[in-house]
Amino acid sequence: MFDRSSSGISPFQGLRLAAAIEELQSGGDGLIGIGREALGVDTFYISGSGGADTAVGAGKYISDNVFLEIQQGVTSGSARAKIEIELTPSAPPRPRSASRVPAPDSTGLTTI
């Protein structure tokens, strides 16, 4: 479990584990699924150990072959964005990502 003994699990990892168990037992979406539905996204996740590496991410298909994912960590400058574009049905997507998401310009748009 999390590459450590059960006594070494952080409270955050314990919550993630409890949410996963609840989802498996109930057969439902669990807390993550409820968050995904509330946000109207296709994917929603929380990653990390509960410390400085913790991040929240969400992704959505914005068209049949374009997937947009954003992630925000707890530290300053840890925002990321990724766009995956499927060029042909038989070719796997080739993701490109930005290590930092720049601030919007005066029009409110952000160029990556």
Order of alpha helices (4+ residues) and beta strands (2+ residues): alpha-alpha-beta-beta-beta-beta-beta
